[in-house]
Structures are given as C-alpha cells and as structure tokens.
C-alpha cells in the first residue's frame, strides 16, 4: 500500500490511520514539513502543532497504536480529532466509527452510552456548555462525536479551553469565578445540578464548568453581585479568547473530548445532518460495559 504524505509541524508522530474492525494503518513522516493531501485532519497535541489523520483501510492495531495517541491528546489539551479521508463513503461507516469509538473509549473509561443525533438544520447556534451539566449525578468525564452525514453548510463544533478560561476569570473577575449557577434540562426536568462557574477538579485543578445563558439556568447571586446578564457577558467574553479548536465536519470524522477541562458549542447550520454521540462513564447511564 502506497503511504500518503502527511504533515509534521512540530515534534511527534503524524500519520494516516484507518480502522477496519480492530486494525488501522499509520505512517510516520520525516522532520521536513510536508503538505497533507487531506485537509482539516488532526489529532492535536498542542494548538496546531501535531496533526494526524484517519483513513479507513489499514492494519495497525487501534488498541496498541491509535488509542494511546488519542488518549494522550485528550488528557493533555482536552480533545483529539480522527479525520476520515474525504473519499470515505463506505456503507458500513456507522459500524466502523462505532467500533473505533468503543475501542478507543475503553482506554478512557469503563462504560459508554451511544445515541444517534439527527437534525434538520438550525438557524441558532447551540450555546457553549459543559456536556450534561444538568445531571444530578455529575457530568460524564469524556464524550465522542462522529459525523455520519454532514450538514450542507455550517454546524462546526468549537472546543474551548476550560482551564485557560478559569485562569483568566480568576485573574479578571474573581467575584464571578465563585458564583454558582443552577442548571436544569427542559428535556429531563427531574435533572438539576449546581456548580460554581470555576470549579476545582481533583485531577485538573481550576476549570470552567458552565453553560451560556438559557431559560433553564438560574444564577444564584447575592444583592451585591453583578446583574445576571453581566455575569454571562463577562464569562462569554473570556471564552472567546479560549477557542482551542473549530472543527468543520466531514463524513467519518471522529472527535474525542475531555469534558472536564473543555466546553463546546455548535454554530448554526443548514440541511440535515446525523452524528453519533458516545458518552463515556456517564454517571447515571450505562448501555455498554467494557
């Protein structure tokens, strides 16, 4: 099999990977910078410094070679993108991406829940949030999204660095950092949870745990605190400085996210799209145990 060129911007391994069942193929590249034939493909170690792609046909074990790279990126910076070749049109795509997600997911947790998310277009963006922030039992530490059908336009997913945002908020708005917001879900009214805007995570230190302003939020403020609208404005202003990734979806792309140290949103989009979502170690749900 001819190995395609790949891009190495700074140190580390960069390659083209493809999963069929439990296998994938990877190639290493030299220190010389080379142009990749596959756009928008990345497993990022630090912002924009290491790139890696997934192409669906190969023979490098996912468990031995792909998963460690993905897990390292997820723990270091909070996300990892495995991007399919633009020519990926396999009829078994759902099986392939689910297999890769589950195989890699077992290195991040002990169980997972799977959902198919279908949309017909949305003129409004999805507000920035921590995944499942309203859950009474807590948030899932990790989740993954895979694109089965991309939208006609728009619908990119942005990942925000929650540790950097927490640091900036502590420095600039210390009174807001410790304010609490109570979160509810319209779809699951029995679910209610409350967090400080900046939470101290036992594993990662200060992180932003937050959902932008929606009707089901309630800021637990004191009379001397800033107005509720001001609280959201100041946090959202800081988050705009903390965009770590904007991913434009192609068919077959797979995005792993560390939900404890990042937040995410989705831009408005046109046309139908279908995503697979996998939540890992979601406290209140178990549909698959490794």
C-alpha positions as CSV (number, residue, x, y, z in Angstrom):
1,X,0.0,0.0,0.0
2,X,1.4,3.4,-1.0
3,X,1.7,5.6,2.0
4,X,0.4,9.2,1.5
5,X,2.3,12.2,2.5
6,X,1.5,13.7,5.9
7,X,2.2,16.9,7.8
8,X,4.5,17.3,10.7
9,X,4.5,20.9,12.0
10,X,6.5,20.3,15.3
11,X,7.5,17.2,17.2
12,X,5.7,13.9,17.4
13,X,4.2,11.2,15.2
14,X,1.8,12.2,12.4
15,X,0.1,9.8,10.1
16,X,-2.8,8.5,8.2
17,X,-4.9,5.9,10.1
18,X,-7.8,3.8,9.0
19,X,-9.8,1.4,11.2
20,X,-11.4,-1.8,9.9
21,X,-12.6,-3.9,12.9
22,X,-9.6,-3.6,15.2
23,X,-6.9,-2.5,12.8
24,X,-5.6,0.6,11.2
25,X,-2.6,1.7,9.1
26,X,-0.2,4.5,10.1
27,X,2.8,6.1,8.5
28,X,5.4,8.3,10.1
29,X,6.8,11.3,8.4
30,X,10.2,12.9,8.4
31,X,11.2,16.1,10.2
32,X,10.8,18.1,6.9
33,X,7.4,19.7,6.7
34,X,5.3,18.1,4.0
35,X,1.8,19.0,2.8
36,X,-1.1,16.7,3.6
37,X,-3.5,15.7,0.8
38,X,-6.3,15.5,3.4
39,X,-7.5,18.9,4.7
40,X,-8.8,19.6,8.2
41,X,-7.5,16.4,9.8
42,X,-5.9,16.5,13.2
43,X,-5.0,14.9,16.4
44,X,-3.7,18.0,18.2
45,X,-1.2,17.8,21.0
46,X,-0.9,21.5,21.4
47,X,-2.8,24.0,19.4
48,X,-1.9,23.4,15.8
49,X,1.4,21.6,16.4
50,X,0.7,17.9,15.7
51,X,-1.6,16.6,13.0
52,X,-2.8,13.1,12.4
53,X,-5.5,11.6,10.1
54,X,-7.7,8.6,9.9
55,X,-8.2,6.8,6.6
56,X,-10.5,3.8,6.5
57,X,-8.2,0.9,5.4
58,X,-5.2,-0.4,7.2
59,X,-3.5,-2.9,9.5
60,X,-2.1,-1.1,12.6
61,X,-3.9,-2.2,15.8
62,X,-6.2,0.5,17.1
63,X,-5.7,-0.6,20.7
64,X,-1.9,-0.6,20.5
65,X,-1.1,2.3,18.3
66,X,-4.1,4.6,17.8
67,X,-5.7,4.7,21.2
68,X,-2.5,5.8,23.1
69,X,-2.1,8.8,20.8
70,X,-5.7,9.8,21.1
71,X,-5.8,9.4,24.9
72,X,-2.6,11.4,25.4
73,X,-4.0,14.3,23.3
74,X,-7.3,14.2,25.2
75,X,-5.5,14.3,28.6
76,X,-3.0,17.0,27.5
77,X,-5.2,19.5,25.8
78,X,-8.8,18.1,26.0
79,X,-9.6,16.9,22.5
80,X,-8.5,14.7,19.7
81,X,-9.8,14.6,16.1
82,X,-9.5,11.5,13.9
83,X,-10.5,12.6,10.4
84,X,-11.5,10.3,7.6
85,X,-10.4,10.6,4.0
86,X,-12.7,12.9,2.1
87,X,-13.4,9.9,-0.2
88,X,-14.9,7.9,2.7
89,X,-18.3,6.7,1.5
90,X,-18.4,3.2,2.9
91,X,-21.8,1.7,3.5
92,X,-20.6,0.3,6.8
93,X,-19.5,3.7,8.1
94,X,-21.6,3.6,11.3
95,X,-20.1,0.2,12.2
96,X,-16.6,1.4,11.6
97,X,-16.8,4.7,13.5
98,X,-18.7,2.9,16.4
99,X,-16.0,0.2,16.6
100,X,-13.2,2.8,16.7
101,X,-15.0,4.9,19.3
102,X,-15.7,2.0,21.5
103,X,-12.2,0.6,21.2
104,X,-10.5,3.9,22.0
105,X,-13.2,4.7,24.6
106,X,-12.2,1.7,26.8
107,X,-8.9,3.4,27.4
108,X,-10.8,6.4,28.8
109,X,-13.4,4.7,30.9
110,X,-15.3,1.5,31.8
111,X,-18.7,2.0,30.2
112,X,-20.4,4.1,27.5
113,X,-23.8,5.1,26.2
114,X,-24.5,5.6,22.4
115,X,-27.0,7.9,20.8
116,X,-27.8,9.0,17.2
117,X,-28.4,12.7,16.9
118,X,-30.4,13.8,13.8
119,X,-31.0,17.4,12.9
120,X,-32.8,19.2,10.1
121,X,-31.0,22.5,10.3
122,X,-30.9,25.2,13.0
123,X,-30.6,28.9,12.4
124,X,-29.5,29.4,16.0
125,X,-26.1,28.3,17.4
126,X,-26.0,25.8,20.3
127,X,-24.8,27.8,23.3
128,X,-21.4,27.0,24.8
129,X,-21.6,24.4,27.6
130,X,-20.2,21.5,29.6
131,X,-21.8,18.3,28.3
132,X,-24.6,17.1,30.6
133,X,-24.0,19.9,33.1
134,X,-27.6,19.5,34.5
135,X,-27.1,15.9,35.5
136,X,-27.8,15.2,39.2
137,X,-25.2,12.5,39.4
138,X,-22.5,14.7,37.7
139,X,-21.0,15.1,34.3
140,X,-19.5,12.4,32.0
141,X,-15.7,12.8,32.0
142,X,-15.4,12.2,28.3
143,X,-17.5,12.0,25.2
144,X,-17.1,11.5,21.5
145,X,-18.9,12.7,18.3
146,X,-18.8,11.1,14.9
147,X,-20.2,12.5,11.7
148,X,-22.3,10.1,9.7
149,X,-24.0,12.8,7.5
150,X,-22.5,16.4,7.4
151,X,-24.8,19.4,7.0
152,X,-25.0,21.4,3.8
153,X,-23.2,24.3,5.5
154,X,-22.3,25.4,9.0
155,X,-22.6,23.3,12.0
156,X,-18.9,23.4,13.1
157,X,-18.0,22.3,16.6
158,X,-15.9,24.6,18.7
159,X,-13.9,23.4,21.7
160,X,-12.9,25.9,24.4
161,X,-10.0,25.5,26.9
162,X,-11.7,25.4,30.2
163,X,-8.5,25.6,32.2
164,X,-7.3,28.8,30.5
165,X,-10.8,30.3,30.8
166,X,-10.8,29.6,34.6
167,X,-7.4,31.2,35.0
168,X,-8.4,34.3,33.1
169,X,-11.7,34.6,35.0
170,X,-9.9,34.2,38.4
171,X,-7.5,37.0,37.4
172,X,-10.0,39.4,35.9
173,X,-13.3,38.6,37.6
174,X,-12.6,36.9,40.9
175,X,-16.1,37.6,42.3
176,X,-17.8,36.0,39.3
177,X,-15.5,32.9,39.4
178,X,-17.0,31.7,42.6
179,X,-20.6,32.5,41.7
180,X,-22.9,29.5,41.4
181,X,-25.4,28.7,38.6
182,X,-28.2,26.1,38.9
183,X,-28.7,24.1,35.7
184,X,-31.9,22.3,34.6
185,X,-32.8,20.5,31.4
186,X,-36.1,21.1,29.6
187,X,-35.9,17.5,28.2
188,X,-35.2,16.0,31.6
189,X,-37.0,18.2,34.2
190,X,-36.0,15.9,37.1
191,X,-32.3,16.6,36.4
192,X,-31.0,19.6,38.4
193,X,-27.3,20.4,39.3
194,X,-25.5,23.4,40.7
195,X,-21.8,24.4,40.1
196,X,-19.5,27.3,40.8
197,X,-18.6,28.9,37.5
198,X,-15.0,28.0,38.3
199,X,-14.7,24.5,39.9
200,X,-11.7,22.9,41.4
201,X,-11.4,19.5,39.8
202,X,-9.3,17.0,41.8
203,X,-7.4,15.8,38.7
204,X,-7.0,19.1,36.7
205,X,-7.3,22.0,39.1
206,X,-9.4,25.1,38.3
207,X,-11.7,24.5,35.3
208,X,-14.7,26.3,33.9
209,X,-18.0,24.4,34.4
210,X,-20.6,26.4,32.7
211,X,-23.5,26.7,30.2
212,X,-24.2,30.1,28.5
213,X,-27.4,31.8,29.2
214,X,-30.6,29.9,28.6
215,X,-34.0,29.9,30.2
216,X,-33.3,26.9,32.4
217,X,-30.3,28.4,34.0
218,X,-30.5,30.2,37.4
219,X,-27.7,32.4,38.7
220,X,-27.5,32.0,42.5
221,X,-26.5,35.6,43.1
222,X,-26.3,38.0,46.1
223,X,-27.6,41.6,46.1
224,X,-24.1,43.0,45.7
225,X,-23.3,40.7,42.7
226,X,-23.3,41.9,39.1
227,X,-26.6,41.6,37.2
228,X,-27.2,38.2,35.7
229,X,-26.8,39.4,32.1
230,X,-23.5,40.9,33.1
231,X,-22.3,37.6,34.6
232,X,-22.9,35.8,31.3
233,X,-21.4,38.6,29.2
234,X,-18.1,38.6,31.2
235,X,-17.7,34.9,31.1
236,X,-18.6,34.7,27.4
237,X,-16.1,37.5,26.6
238,X,-13.3,35.4,28.2
239,X,-14.4,32.2,26.5
240,X,-14.0,34.0,23.1
241,X,-10.3,34.2,23.9
242,X,-10.1,30.5,24.7
243,X,-11.2,28.7,21.5
244,X,-8.8,25.7,21.1
245,X,-10.4,24.2,18.0
246,X,-13.1,24.8,15.4
247,X,-13.8,21.6,13.6
248,X,-15.7,21.6,10.3
249,X,-17.3,18.1,10.0
250,X,-16.7,15.7,7.1
251,X,-18.3,12.3,6.8
252,X,-16.5,9.8,9.0
253,X,-14.8,12.3,11.3
254,X,-14.5,11.3,15.0
255,X,-13.9,13.8,17.8
256,X,-13.0,12.8,21.3
257,X,-13.4,15.4,24.1
258,X,-12.3,15.6,27.7
259,X,-15.5,17.1,29.2
260,X,-13.8,18.0,32.5
261,X,-11.4,20.5,31.0
262,X,-13.2,21.8,27.9
263,X,-16.5,23.3,26.9
264,X,-18.0,23.2,23.4
265,X,-20.7,24.7,21.2
266,X,-22.1,24.3,17.7
267,X,-22.6,27.0,15.0
268,X,-25.8,27.4,13.1
269,X,-26.2,25.1,10.2
270,X,-28.4,24.3,7.1
271,X,-29.6,21.0,5.8
272,X,-30.0,17.6,7.5
273,X,-27.1,16.1,9.5
274,X,-26.5,13.0,11.5
275,X,-24.0,12.5,14.3
276,X,-23.2,9.6,16.6
277,X,-22.6,10.6,20.2
278,X,-20.9,8.4,22.8
279,X,-20.7,9.4,26.4
280,X,-18.1,7.7,28.5
281,X,-18.6,6.8,32.2
282,X,-21.8,8.9,32.3
283,X,-22.8,8.6,36.0
284,X,-26.5,7.9,35.6
285,X,-26.5,5.9,32.3
286,X,-24.9,2.6,31.2
287,X,-25.8,0.9,27.9
288,X,-22.4,-0.8,27.2
289,X,-19.8,-2.0,29.7
290,X,-16.3,-2.8,28.6
